[in-house]
Amino acid sequence: METVVGLHRNHFGDIISFVTSGGRVISYQKALLEATNGIITGVQAAEDYDGKLVLSPLQDQSFDHYPNLF
């Protein structure tokens, strides 16, 4: 099973895609879908305060420690 090992941010600092341990670069929405379906581990889909489905890491409070890979 793959895990998230890095991410890509846009110039506003928003996460736009993730890099998996298998070397795939997947969009935020695809990562959300794969986390929901148990395809990638280490992240979870949860609702934010507005009821929007977002990704969050299981062990940390944020994705800040993940490297920004290109």
C-alpha positions, 0 to 999 in steps of 0.5 A: 500500500502506498503512502504520501511522501511529498506534495506540491504547493501552488504559489498561494501555498495551497496543496495541489498534488501529492507524491506517493511512495510508489512515485505517482503524482496525484491530484488533491482530489484523487488523493482524497478519493484514494484515501477514502477507498483505502488505496493510500495510507497515512492520510484521512479524509475528514470534513472541515468546519464548512462541511467540505471534505479535506485530507489530513495526515494521521500522525501530525496536525498538518502537512508542513513537514512533508517536502515540497517535491517537483 
